[in-house]
Amino acid sequence: MKQQLTHRLHELKAEFDAGQKMMAELEAKQANLRETLLRISGAIQVIEEELSRAASPEDVNLTSNGHSEHIEPVTEFETM
């Protein structure tokens, strides 16, 4: 009985160590992803600001029916 418990204890410790290693790897991936999303968010903000600044009265296009149409900056992105 003691030998079985000792064996099970070693198995559980090995599983625990593997789980801790996996959690550390996932936390590192999460941090990397968070940094990537922050950079993307910053790039989106810069582009939106540039588009807003570029949107002036000169940025008027004529449509096919001859009417003028103001160009609006993109403020949201669709997800697929």
Residue pairs with C-beta under 8 A, 6 or more apart in sequence:
44 77
48 73
48 74
48 75
51 73
51 74
52 73
54 73
55 70
55 71
55 72
55 73
59 70
59 71
60 68
60 69
60 70
60 71
61 68
61 69
61 71
62 68
62 69
63 69
